[in-house]
Amino acid sequence: METIIYIKEEFITLGQFLKHANIIQSGGMARPYLETYPIFVDGELENRRGKKLYSGTIVEIPEEGKFIVQTALDNEPEI
């Protein structure tokens, strides 16, 4: 299942993404989560919470699903 995560800014960091996608409860949980679970950004294993995700980026988290980052239009929900 693919979930679209809408952003209004040019990019969102991986740490912010995890929080806004409701994977983690707070930004402080990003580093431990990334150290524990594999996350793939556009097919590459990624563990940097500051990694910038732009519109069109695909994030895959085993056990959580596949997410697509997309720029929000005026009538769409935003982060």
C-alpha positions, 0 to 999 in steps of 0.5 A: 500500500502506498501513502502520499505524504503532502508537503508545502515546503520545497523539502522535508527532512527524513526525521520530520517525515517520520514524525508527520507520517506518524511513524514516531511520536516526537522528533527526538525519536528519529535517531533511535528509530533510524538506528534500529529499523531499515529505511529505504529512500529511493531504493537506497538504505538511509539512516541520516535524519537530516536527509532531504526528501523532495516531491517525488521521493519514495520512502519504504519502511518494512513493516510500515509501508511505502510512502510518496512525498508530494508537494501539496496543492491548494486543495490538498492537506499539508504537513 
